[in-house]
Amino acid sequence: MKRLLVLVAVLGLLVSLSVVVAILLRPDLPDAPTASNEKPPTGLEKFYTQDVSWERCGQNTCAMVEVPVDYSKPDGETLELKVLRVASEGKSGRVLFVNPGGPGGSGAEFARTVAGSLATEMKNTFDVVGVDPRGVGASTPLECLSDEKFDQFIAIDPTPDNAKEIAAGDAAIRQMGEACLKNSGALAKNVETYNAARDQDVVRALLGQKKLDWYGASYGTQLGATYADLFPAKVGRMVLDGAVDLSLDNVGSSKGQAEGFHRALLAYLESCVEEGDCPLGDSIDEGITTLNAFLNSLDQKPLSVPGGRLLTESHGFFGVAVALYSQDSWPMLTMALEDALSGKANALMYLADAYFERQTDGSFANNSGQVISAINCLDSPGGSTTEEVKALIPEFTEVSPVFGKFLAWGTAACAAWPLESANPQQVAKAAGAPPIVVVGTTRDPATPYEWAQALASQLESGVLLSREGDGHTAYLLGNACIQSTIDNFYLNGEVPADGTVCKE
């Protein structure tokens, strides 16, 4: 582990030096985008026509854009959105807007990632622009719990065994919501996807784009689909990768994830067993039994971690889950589980901390771990009662012996959330929009393949593109068929045939 951290530090230094060199070699700002001359929506003129000041941020340019906290009260309180633009090598004037998962991921940081992974022709054609959604990252942030209290929140028993533990979980989620309202006021009631989609349209207009070309990954598919439903005439070339099924309630969504993570776990265990000396056992069934028993043991007796922390059942779940997002993480998961089964919890805690972006000093790199609850509970209010959860557990554990109980209790996560939205999530049809490419990976743990099939059918112009394989999302992950198909759509407008399948 220490060797890995040293390597990361060295790479970080090299990246920092390259940024300095790039700035010295390219001192001038790229040409600033010119706002479109379209007629703004009534009452929102000052937002759609505002002056935007671009400044250098590393190798790229950044700006802050003002939008209303509540679009039904445009003369009321406002907030700021962080916008990051990675300028293309060419002068096409085209912009590809991007947004990652979560909800709670930084669109600005995702723009850097996507731009660095694009094929040369894409880099030469598109500026890549990411917006930190309202409440997220460097936009006006949603402020809720302190780092110390959020640390305690993460550790709460995710599979309560008695009334006291159930009450503690309900109280924790209620206290987080109350803290959001106390510290962020009206913003706490207005971070739902509906408003974030409207924000994207303001930024689109300010960047002079008549149409929104979009790449959304994971939650970014929900944001993109919502935008398409609100502004179908403004949709350009839109790709929704690792799709979310917007028709699902909390029970359907949690059960789908239980199925997805179990499918990914089976793929991991098959690989682990085939490689030999798998710490979980010599067969897939033995691996499931061992992992289930280990996570259950953490419920009764958490493992000590140097520094005084405890690896709880919750940490164990998130540590395993985050490693199932990518096949590249499987070797580290094997090492972490081997250590944990012998009583050494450091590596598995490292993975759990990575999920929440918790740093070694106890702080969190961003508020993504908290804002996800706020957005989800505004988008999909309500939740299962205790009795309903207990009735769901057998059904969920049949689908996923390891993750089922955890995700069954997850259906109650918003029942105690104290805030409501005027604009909960709706199924998106995007009537009148041009073809929208929906991408699904067959063994995606976080957004199961069935969700992509569902979203493609819900959108009137949805086209399904599939990747056979493991991991979360598909584009820019090394599948040549997926990449060329999507690039051709963006560059030339060639829509793939509905049902196209790309194999590894």
ZASE-923537 format. One record per residue (C-alpha): residue number from 1; residue in one letter; y, z, x. Coordinates in pm, 1 decimal, m for minus. Example, Ala and Ser with C-alpha at 12.3 -4.5 7.8 and 13.67 -1.06 7.14 Angstrom:
<nodes>
> resi;resn;y;z;x
> 1;a;m450.0;780.0;1230.0
> 2;s;m106.0;714.0;1367.0
</nodes>
This chain:
<nodes>
> resi;resn;y;z;x
> 1;m;0.0;0.0;0.0
> 2;k;240.3;93.1;280.4
> 3;r;180.1;m242.4;448.1
> 4;l;261.8;m420.5;121.7
> 5;l;589.5;m231.8;84.5
> 6;v;689.5;m311.2;442.4
> 7;l;621.4;m679.6;379.0
> 8;v;831.8;m670.9;62.9
> 9;a;1117.2;m508.8;255.0
> 10;v;1104.9;m777.0;525.1
> 11;l;1101.3;m1054.2;265.1
> 12;g;1396.8;m891.2;91.3
> 13;l;1592.6;m892.0;417.7
> 14;l;1514.7;m1260.0;472.9
> 15;v;1625.8;m1343.2;118.6
> 16;s;1950.2;m1149.6;171.4
> 17;l;2021.6;m1340.6;492.1
> 18;s;1951.7;m1671.5;317.5
> 19;v;2198.8;m1579.9;42.2
> 20;v;2470.7;m1508.1;300.4
> 21;v;2403.0;m1837.8;479.1
> 22;a;2408.8;m2030.3;150.9
> 23;i;2744.0;m1879.9;54.2
> 24;l;2893.7;m1962.0;392.9
> 25;l;2771.6;m2319.6;372.9
> 26;r;2890.0;m2362.6;12.6
> 27;p;3212.6;m2163.9;m25.6
> 28;d;3346.0;m2344.3;m331.4
> 29;l;3241.6;m2260.4;m684.9
> 30;p;3052.1;m2532.0;m870.5
> 31;d;3256.4;m2712.4;m1132.8
> 32;a;3308.6;m2480.3;m1427.6
> 33;p;3160.2;m2590.3;m1761.1
> 34;t;3407.2;m2710.7;m2023.9
> 35;a;3382.9;m2566.4;m2372.3
> 36;s;3287.5;m2805.3;m2651.4
> 37;n;3552.0;m2922.9;m2894.8
> 38;e;3335.4;m2863.4;m3201.7
> 39;k;3479.3;m2680.1;m3500.0
> 40;p;3388.5;m2309.1;m3467.8
> 41;p;3236.6;m2115.3;m3757.3
> 42;t;3504.3;m1970.0;m3984.1
> 43;g;3617.3;m1628.0;m3866.6
> 44;l;3457.9;m1667.4;m3523.4
> 45;e;3716.4;m1900.8;m3371.1
> 46;k;3833.2;m1655.8;m3104.0
> 47;f;3479.5;m1617.7;m2971.7
> 48;y;3390.4;m1987.4;m2967.7
> 49;t;3718.2;m2084.9;m2799.4
> 50;q;3768.2;m1795.4;m2556.2
> 51;d;3856.7;m1860.8;m2193.3
> 52;v;3563.4;m1794.6;m1959.7
> 53;s;3624.3;m1690.4;m1600.4
> 54;w;3343.1;m1782.1;m1361.1
> 55;e;3291.5;m1591.2;m1037.0
> 56;r;3039.4;m1618.1;m758.4
> 57;c;2739.3;m1382.8;m779.7
> 58;g;2518.1;m1443.9;m478.1
> 59;q;2432.6;m1814.8;m461.1
> 60;n;2518.4;m1859.4;m828.6
> 61;t;2809.3;m1813.0;m1069.0
> 62;c;2847.2;m1550.8;m1338.7
> 63;a;3076.8;m1480.5;m1630.2
> 64;m;3123.9;m1229.6;m1908.3
> 65;v;3150.0;m1357.8;m2266.1
> 66;e;3286.2;m1158.2;m2560.1
> 67;v;3102.3;m1151.7;m2894.1
> 68;p;3126.3;m931.4;m3204.2
> 69;v;2897.2;m630.0;m3228.7
> 70;d;2845.3;m715.6;m3596.8
> 71;y;2885.3;m1081.9;m3697.9
> 72;s;2967.0;m976.0;m4053.0
> 73;k;3271.8;m793.4;m3909.8
> 74;p;3416.8;m1040.5;m3656.6
> 75;d;3747.0;m850.0;m3640.5
> 76;g;3568.0;m528.5;m3553.3
> 77;e;3415.6;m391.5;m3234.2
> 78;t;3310.0;m636.4;m2961.9
> 79;l;3071.1;m636.3;m2665.7
> 80;e;3026.3;m838.9;m2349.3
> 81;l;2738.2;m1065.1;m2248.6
> 82;k;2646.2;m1131.1;m1885.7
> 83;v;2588.2;m1504.0;m1826.1
> 84;l;2440.4;m1635.5;m1499.6
> 85;r;2443.3;m2004.8;m1410.9
> 86;v;2234.5;m2167.6;m1139.9
> 87;a;2411.2;m2499.5;m1081.7
> 88;s;2201.8;m2815.0;m1050.1
> 89;e;2217.3;m3044.0;m750.3
> 90;g;2322.5;m3331.4;m973.3
> 91;k;2615.9;m3386.1;m1207.4
> 92;s;2438.8;m3451.5;m1536.3
> 93;g;2620.4;m3171.5;m1715.4
> 94;r;2296.3;m3068.8;m1886.5
> 95;v;2205.8;m2703.0;m1924.8
> 96;l;1866.0;m2542.3;m1973.0
> 97;f;1904.5;m2201.2;m2136.3
> 98;v;1624.3;m1955.3;m2059.7
> 99;n;1512.9;m1613.2;m2179.7
> 100;p;1213.8;m1399.2;m2078.1
> 101;g;994.4;m1141.2;m2239.3
> 102;g;1042.3;m790.5;m2362.7
> 103;p;1245.4;m768.0;m2570.2
> 104;g;1461.1;m615.7;m2301.2
> 105;g;1415.0;m857.0;m2011.1
> 106;s;1719.2;m989.4;m1827.6
> 107;g;1796.6;m1351.4;m1906.9
> 108;a;2027.3;m1366.6;m1604.6
> 109;e;1755.2;m1262.8;m1360.0
> 110;f;1507.4;m1490.0;m1536.2
> 111;a;1743.1;m1783.8;m1475.9
> 112;r;1717.7;m1722.5;m1101.3
> 113;t;1338.1;m1709.7;m1123.9
> 114;v;1302.5;m2022.8;m1335.5
> 115;a;1550.5;m2223.7;m1128.7
> 116;g;1363.5;m2135.6;m809.5
> 117;s;1033.7;m2258.5;m954.0
> 118;l;1139.4;m2587.9;m1113.8
> 119;a;1030.3;m2926.2;m982.7
> 120;t;1290.4;m3118.3;m782.2
> 121;e;1389.7;m3358.8;m1060.3
> 122;m;1442.5;m3069.1;m1298.9
> 123;k;1657.8;m2887.6;m1040.7
> 124;n;1862.3;m3203.3;m991.6
> 125;t;1915.7;m3248.0;m1364.6
> 126;f;1969.3;m2908.6;m1525.2
> 127;d;2195.6;m2614.8;m1465.9
> 128;v;1980.0;m2314.1;m1553.6
> 129;v;2162.3;m2049.8;m1758.1
> 130;g;2041.6;m1707.1;m1858.5
> 131;v;2216.5;m1457.1;m2084.2
> 132;d;2135.3;m1087.7;m2075.7
> 133;p;2085.7;m1026.4;m2448.9
> 134;r;2313.7;m775.5;m2616.8
> 135;g;2225.2;m422.8;m2510.1
> 136;v;2028.1;m547.4;m2209.6
> 137;g;2088.0;m550.9;m1835.3
> 138;a;2443.9;m629.2;m1725.9
> 139;s;2561.8;m705.6;m2079.4
> 140;t;2713.5;m412.2;m2267.9
> 141;p;2408.3;m187.7;m2237.6
> 142;l;2230.4;10.1;m2504.1
> 143;e;2242.3;365.7;m2371.1
> 144;c;1984.0;607.1;m2505.9
> 145;l;1781.4;864.7;m2310.8
> 146;s;1850.8;987.1;m1958.9
> 147;d;1605.4;877.7;m1689.7
> 148;e;1446.7;1223.3;m1688.5
> 149;k;1397.0;1227.2;m2065.3
> 150;f;1265.3;871.9;m2068.1
> 151;d;1014.4;971.5;m1800.2
> 152;q;895.5;1241.8;m2038.3
> 153;f;886.8;992.7;m2325.3
> 154;i;655.1;759.3;m2131.7
> 155;a;410.5;1041.6;m2063.8
> 156;i;369.0;1144.6;m2430.7
> 157;d;10.4;1134.2;m2557.0
> 158;p;m42.5;781.1;m2696.9
> 159;t;m361.4;879.5;m2885.5
> 160;p;m275.7;1214.0;m3049.4
> 161;d;m569.9;1432.9;m3148.0
> 162;n;m401.8;1689.5;m3372.5
> 163;a;m100.5;1752.8;m3593.2
> 164;k;101.3;1904.6;m3308.5
> 165;e;59.8;1597.4;m3087.3
> 166;i;137.0;1364.5;m3379.2
> 167;a;456.4;1556.3;m3456.9
> 168;a;558.1;1543.8;m3090.2
> 169;g;524.0;1164.3;m3087.5
> 170;d;726.2;1125.0;m3406.6
> 171;a;995.9;1356.2;m3275.6
> 172;a;1018.8;1165.5;m2946.8
> 173;i;1079.9;826.2;m3108.5
> 174;r;1329.0;978.3;m3353.8
> 175;q;1518.1;1148.5;m3070.6
> 176;m;1538.3;821.4;m2877.8
> 177;g;1689.7;643.6;m3177.2
> 178;e;1936.0;926.2;m3234.7
> 179;a;2033.4;916.4;m2866.6
> 180;c;2094.5;539.8;m2890.1
> 181;l;2326.6;592.9;m3186.4
> 182;k;2506.7;885.1;m3022.2
> 183;n;2562.6;705.3;m2691.3
> 184;s;2611.8;344.5;m2809.1
> 185;g;2744.5;372.0;m3164.2
> 186;a;2735.9;56.2;m3376.3
> 187;l;2560.7;m142.2;m3103.7
> 188;a;2246.6;64.9;m3166.2
> 189;k;2224.1;m84.5;m3515.4
> 190;n;2296.2;m441.8;m3402.7
> 191;v;2067.2;m530.2;m3111.7
> 192;e;1817.3;m713.5;m3332.2
> 193;t;1704.6;m1068.8;m3255.4
> 194;y;1919.7;m1221.8;m3531.6
> 195;n;2240.3;m1115.4;m3355.0
> 196;a;2107.2;m1208.3;m3010.2
> 197;a;2036.5;m1559.8;m3139.6
> 198;r;2390.7;m1590.5;m3271.0
> 199;d;2516.0;m1483.2;m2928.7
> 200;q;2328.0;m1772.1;m2769.6
> 201;d;2516.0;m2015.7;m2990.8
> 202;v;2851.9;m1882.0;m2873.5
> 203;v;2747.3;m1928.0;m2510.6
> 204;r;2609.7;m2277.4;m2584.8
> 205;a;2946.4;m2386.8;m2721.0
> 206;l;3142.2;m2229.5;m2435.2
> 207;l;2928.4;m2422.5;m2186.3
> 208;g;3008.8;m2749.7;m2360.3
> 209;q;2657.7;m2818.7;m2488.4
> 210;k;2629.8;m2997.3;m2822.1
> 211;k;2262.2;m2905.3;m2834.8
> 212;l;2066.6;m2607.5;m2700.0
> 213;d;1793.0;m2705.3;m2454.0
> 214;w;1578.9;m2392.7;m2432.2
> 215;y;1289.3;m2240.1;m2243.5
> 216;g;1176.7;m1911.5;m2395.6
> 217;a;884.5;m1710.2;m2260.0
> 218;s;709.1;m1436.6;m2459.8
> 219;y;985.3;m1260.7;m2659.2
> 220;g;1203.0;m1554.9;m2558.2
> 221;t;995.9;m1757.3;m2807.5
> 222;q;1099.1;m1522.4;m3088.2
> 223;l;1462.3;m1550.8;m2983.7
> 224;g;1436.4;m1930.1;m2956.7
> 225;a;1259.0;m1970.7;m3289.1
> 226;t;1517.8;m1749.0;m3459.5
> 227;y;1796.0;m1960.4;m3309.1
> 228;a;1625.9;m2277.1;m3435.1
> 229;d;1600.0;m2128.9;m3783.3
> 230;l;1969.2;m2034.1;m3785.0
> 231;f;2101.0;m2349.2;m3614.6
> 232;p;1844.9;m2629.1;m3659.4
> 233;a;2109.6;m2900.2;m3611.0
> 234;k;2198.5;m2751.0;m3271.9
> 235;v;1842.4;m2753.8;m3132.6
> 236;g;1789.6;m2985.6;m2837.1
> 237;r;1466.8;m2982.2;m2635.6
> 238;m;1305.9;m2646.3;m2701.6
> 239;v;989.7;m2501.6;m2544.7
> 240;l;843.7;m2171.8;m2667.6
> 241;d;585.0;m2046.5;m2416.4
> 242;g;357.7;m1750.1;m2485.9
> 243;a;456.4;m1756.9;m2850.1
> 244;v;511.9;m1466.9;m3088.1
> 245;d;385.2;m1497.7;m3446.8
> 246;l;690.9;m1402.9;m3650.4
> 247;s;491.8;m1360.5;m3971.5
> 248;l;303.9;m1051.5;m3850.1
> 249;d;387.1;m696.2;m3950.0
> 250;n;337.6;m403.1;m3713.5
> 251;v;m34.3;m380.3;m3792.9
> 252;g;m99.6;m750.6;m3744.9
> 253;s;100.0;m762.5;m3421.9
> 254;s;m74.3;m459.6;m3272.6
> 255;k;m419.2;m582.3;m3370.7
> 256;g;m343.3;m920.9;m3218.0
> 257;q;m246.4;m755.0;m2891.5
> 258;a;m562.6;m545.7;m2900.0
> 259;e;m762.6;m867.1;m2923.3
> 260;g;m553.8;m1031.5;m2651.3
> 261;f;m581.2;m747.5;m2402.2
> 262;h;m953.4;m711.5;m2466.6
> 263;r;m1000.3;m1082.8;m2401.9
> 264;a;m806.7;m1050.5;m2076.1
> 265;l;m1003.4;m738.7;m1981.4
> 266;l;m1331.7;m924.3;m2029.6
> 267;a;m1209.6;m1201.5;m1799.0
> 268;y;m1103.9;m944.7;m1537.3
> 269;l;m1435.1;m755.6;m1559.5
> 270;e;m1635.6;m1075.4;m1530.0
> 271;s;m1448.1;m1158.5;m1209.2
> 272;c;m1477.0;m802.2;m1077.3
> 273;v;m1853.5;m790.3;m1134.4
> 274;e;m1910.3;m1136.1;m986.2
> 275;e;m1728.1;m1040.4;m666.2
> 276;g;m1958.5;m739.7;m619.5
> 277;d;m1888.9;m370.1;m563.3
> 278;c;m1680.2;m353.7;m879.0
> 279;p;m1570.2;11.4;m911.0
> 280;l;m1622.3;m0.8;m1287.1
> 281;g;m1990.7;m98.0;m1270.5
> 282;d;m2235.8;m383.0;m1233.9
> 283;s;m2188.4;m540.4;m1577.1
> 284;i;m1910.0;m609.1;m1823.6
> 285;d;m2050.9;m356.0;m2071.7
> 286;e;m2070.1;m89.7;m1802.6
> 287;g;m1715.6;m171.0;m1698.5
> 288;i;m1586.0;m121.4;m2052.7
> 289;t;m1771.8;209.5;m2082.4
> 290;t;m1644.2;336.0;m1746.8
> 291;l;m1281.8;236.2;m1808.0
> 292;n;m1284.6;382.4;m2157.0
> 293;a;m1427.7;709.7;m2029.8
> 294;f;m1172.2;725.0;m1748.5
> 295;l;m871.6;674.8;m1979.4
> 296;n;m1013.0;931.8;m2221.0
> 297;s;m1051.4;1177.6;m1932.2
> 298;l;m680.1;1141.7;m1854.6
> 299;d;m609.1;1257.7;m2209.1
> 300;q;m787.2;1583.9;m2132.5
> 301;k;m695.3;1625.0;m1764.9
> 302;p;m422.7;1406.5;m1608.8
> 303;l;m452.7;1333.7;m1238.0
> 304;s;m205.6;1482.1;m991.3
> 305;v;19.4;1245.2;m798.4
> 306;p;197.0;1352.5;m478.1
> 307;g;547.0;1472.4;m560.3
> 308;g;443.3;1674.7;m863.0
> 309;r;393.7;1396.2;m1118.5
> 310;l;87.9;1359.7;m1341.2
> 311;l;m93.7;1036.4;m1424.7
> 312;t;m141.6;1073.5;m1800.3
> 313;e;m344.6;863.2;m2040.7
> 314;s;m25.1;672.8;m2119.5
> 315;h;36.2;591.2;m1752.4
> 316;g;m325.7;483.3;m1716.2
> 317;f;m299.7;245.6;m2009.9
> 318;f;21.6;82.4;m1887.8
> 319;g;m106.8;62.4;m1529.8
> 320;v;m413.3;m131.5;m1642.3
> 321;a;m224.4;m340.4;m1898.7
> 322;v;46.4;m463.0;m1661.0
> 323;a;m216.8;m588.6;m1414.7
> 324;l;m384.4;m793.4;m1689.0
> 325;y;m69.8;m1002.8;m1735.7
> 326;s;m155.0;m1212.7;m1430.5
> 327;q;m477.5;m1303.1;m1255.5
> 328;d;m293.0;m1253.0;m926.3
> 329;s;m278.7;m879.1;m1002.1
> 330;w;m653.2;m834.6;m1046.9
> 331;p;m728.5;m740.1;m683.1
> 332;m;m464.5;m467.2;m695.0
> 333;l;m604.3;m339.0;m1024.3
> 334;t;m950.3;m315.6;m867.4
> 335;m;m810.7;m116.8;m575.5
> 336;a;m611.2;110.7;m806.5
> 337;l;m911.8;181.2;m1029.8
> 338;e;m1138.3;246.7;m730.8
> 339;d;m890.9;506.2;m605.9
> 340;a;m831.8;658.3;m948.8
> 341;l;m1201.4;701.1;m1020.0
> 342;s;m1224.5;904.9;m700.0
> 343;g;m927.4;1119.0;m801.9
> 344;k;m646.5;938.8;m616.9
> 345;a;m388.3;827.3;m871.1
> 346;n;m111.3;683.4;m650.5
> 347;a;m191.9;314.0;m688.9
> 348;l;m245.9;325.3;m1064.6
> 349;m;79.1;519.7;m1106.3
> 350;y;248.8;252.3;m894.5
> 351;l;132.5;m9.6;m1145.3
> 352;a;247.3;199.8;m1441.7
> 353;d;587.2;245.0;m1278.2
> 354;a;606.6;m130.9;m1222.0
> 355;y;562.1;m186.3;m1596.0
> 356;f;874.4;22.0;m1669.0
> 357;e;1054.3;m72.9;m1345.6
> 358;r;1072.5;294.1;m1245.9
> 359;q;1194.5;342.9;m890.7
> 360;t;1078.5;593.5;m631.3
> 361;d;1382.3;817.8;m686.1
> 362;g;1294.7;860.8;m1055.0
> 363;s;1559.2;623.6;m1186.3
> 364;f;1488.3;301.7;m1374.7
> 365;a;1608.9;m36.9;m1256.7
> 366;n;1721.2;m121.4;m1609.9
> 367;n;1698.3;m8.2;m1971.1
> 368;s;1421.2;m250.2;m2073.9
> 369;g;1172.6;28.6;m2145.6
> 370;q;1402.4;178.6;m2408.1
> 371;v;1574.2;m124.7;m2556.3
> 372;i;1233.1;m271.2;m2646.4
> 373;s;1186.3;10.4;m2898.3
> 374;a;1532.7;m38.6;m3045.1
> 375;i;1496.0;m414.4;m3091.8
> 376;n;1137.8;m400.5;m3218.8
> 377;c;1215.1;m129.5;m3471.8
> 378;l;1521.7;m313.4;m3603.4
> 379;d;1331.0;m642.3;m3622.4
> 380;s;1019.0;m489.5;m3782.5
> 381;p;1118.3;m163.4;m3951.6
> 382;g;875.1;94.2;m4081.1
> 383;g;525.3;166.6;m3964.8
> 384;s;190.4;316.1;m4050.6
> 385;t;151.1;673.0;m4172.7
> 386;t;m83.6;910.5;m3991.9
> 387;e;m353.0;856.6;m4252.4
> 388;e;m314.0;479.9;m4232.5
> 389;v;m349.1;491.7;m3853.3
> 390;k;m666.0;696.8;m3877.6
> 391;a;m807.3;439.4;m4118.5
> 392;l;m715.0;157.8;m3877.8
> 393;i;m872.9;308.9;m3565.7
> 394;p;m1234.2;197.3;m3633.2
> 395;e;m1115.5;m159.5;m3701.0
> 396;f;m901.8;m164.4;m3386.2
> 397;t;m1164.1;m9.8;m3157.6
> 398;e;m1419.3;m262.2;m3278.8
> 399;v;m1180.6;m533.8;m3160.3
> 400;s;m1099.3;m349.0;m2836.8
> 401;p;m1302.1;m42.7;m2735.6
> 402;v;m1058.9;34.1;m2452.5
> 403;f;m716.0;m47.5;m2599.0
> 404;g;m785.6;m27.5;m2972.7
> 405;k;m701.6;338.3;m3036.7
> 406;f;m383.4;317.9;m2832.3
> 407;l;m259.6;10.5;m3019.2
> 408;a;m364.1;149.3;m3358.5
> 409;w;m131.9;442.7;m3298.8
> 410;g;127.9;191.6;m3186.7
> 411;t;152.7;67.9;m3546.0
> 412;a;329.0;395.6;m3628.3
> 413;a;585.1;360.5;m3348.0
> 414;c;874.8;259.8;m3574.3
> 415;a;797.0;483.6;m3869.7
> 416;a;1022.1;757.1;m3732.4
> 417;w;1295.1;526.6;m3594.2
> 418;p;1614.2;652.0;m3761.8
> 419;l;1815.3;327.1;m3762.1
> 420;e;1790.3;16.6;m3980.4
> 421;s;1908.8;m341.8;m3944.3
> 422;a;2079.8;m556.3;m4202.4
> 423;n;1897.2;m854.5;m4049.8
> 424;p;1527.3;m782.0;m3991.6
> 425;q;1311.2;m1056.2;m3845.5
> 426;q;1224.6;m1346.5;m4074.8
> 427;v;961.2;m1616.4;m4040.1
> 428;a;1124.6;m1918.2;m3876.3
> 429;k;1083.9;m2265.1;m4026.6
> 430;a;1372.6;m2438.8;m3848.8
> 431;a;1391.5;m2701.4;m4123.9
> 432;g;1550.9;m3018.9;m3991.1
> 433;a;1513.8;m2933.3;m3622.4
> 434;p;1372.3;m3194.3;m3379.9
> 435;p;1022.6;m3139.0;m3234.8
> 436;i;976.6;m2791.4;m3083.7
> 437;v;696.5;m2752.2;m2827.1
> 438;v;499.5;m2428.4;m2871.2
> 439;v;277.6;m2333.0;m2576.9
> 440;g;m21.8;m2099.4;m2585.3
> 441;t;m266.5;m1980.1;m2317.9
> 442;t;m619.9;m1920.9;m2441.7
> 443;r;m667.5;m1581.5;m2272.7
> 444;d;m310.0;m1455.6;m2282.6
> 445;p;m324.7;m1074.6;m2317.6
> 446;a;24.7;m1001.2;m2447.6
> 447;t;80.9;m1294.2;m2684.3
> 448;p;m264.3;m1404.3;m2800.5
> 449;y;m335.6;m1774.2;m2830.0
> 450;e;m363.1;m1744.9;m3207.6
> 451;w;5.6;m1654.4;m3218.8
> 452;a;101.6;m1985.4;m3063.2
> 453;q;m113.2;m2166.1;m3318.8
> 454;a;59.4;m1972.8;m3597.0
> 455;l;414.9;m2031.0;m3473.5
> 456;a;351.1;m2402.0;m3423.4
> 457;s;235.4;m2425.3;m3785.5
> 458;q;525.4;m2215.1;m3919.8
> 459;l;793.1;m2430.4;m3757.6
> 460;e;834.7;m2750.4;m3958.2
> 461;s;859.8;m2952.0;m3637.2
> 462;g;627.3;m2738.4;m3424.1
> 463;v;397.9;m2912.8;m3172.6
> 464;l;116.5;m2712.7;m3010.1
> 465;l;47.9;m2746.6;m2636.3
> 466;s;m238.8;m2535.2;m2498.2
> 467;r;m344.0;m2409.8;m2155.5
> 468;e;m703.5;m2304.8;m2105.9
> 469;g;m687.4;m2009.5;m1871.9
> 470;d;m586.9;m1649.9;m1800.4
> 471;g;m253.0;m1474.1;m1779.7
> 472;h;67.0;m1450.5;m1977.2
> 473;t;254.5;m1777.0;m2054.8
> 474;a;182.6;m2118.0;m1900.2
> 475;y;481.7;m2306.9;m1756.0
> 476;l;559.6;m2279.4;m1382.3
> 477;l;230.6;m2100.6;m1310.6
> 478;g;61.4;m2380.5;m1120.5
> 479;n;m102.5;m2586.8;m1395.2
> 480;a;m1.3;m2944.1;m1310.1
> 481;c;m78.6;m3075.8;m1658.8
> 482;i;139.6;m2813.7;m1829.6
> 483;q;424.5;m2859.2;m1584.7
> 484;s;434.2;m3238.0;m1598.4
> 485;t;406.5;m3240.0;m1978.5
> 486;i;693.8;m2995.2;m2023.8
> 487;d;909.2;m3154.1;m1752.6
> 488;n;863.3;m3494.7;m1914.2
> 489;f;972.0;m3347.8;m2247.5
> 490;y;1286.9;m3197.1;m2096.5
> 491;l;1376.7;m3496.8;m1879.9
> 492;n;1277.6;m3787.9;m2100.3
> 493;g;1236.2;m3646.2;m2448.7
> 494;e;867.9;m3742.8;m2460.7
> 495;v;702.2;m3509.9;m2710.3
> 496;p;337.5;m3425.5;m2631.0
> 497;a;81.3;m3503.3;m2895.1
> 498;d;22.0;m3205.7;m3121.1
> 499;g;m292.0;m3025.5;m3001.6
> 500;t;m272.0;m3140.7;m2638.6
> 501;v;m490.9;m2917.6;m2416.9
> 502;c;m440.7;m2866.6;m2042.9
> 503;k;m732.3;m2719.1;m1848.3
> 504;e;m706.8;m2523.5;m1524.0
</nodes>
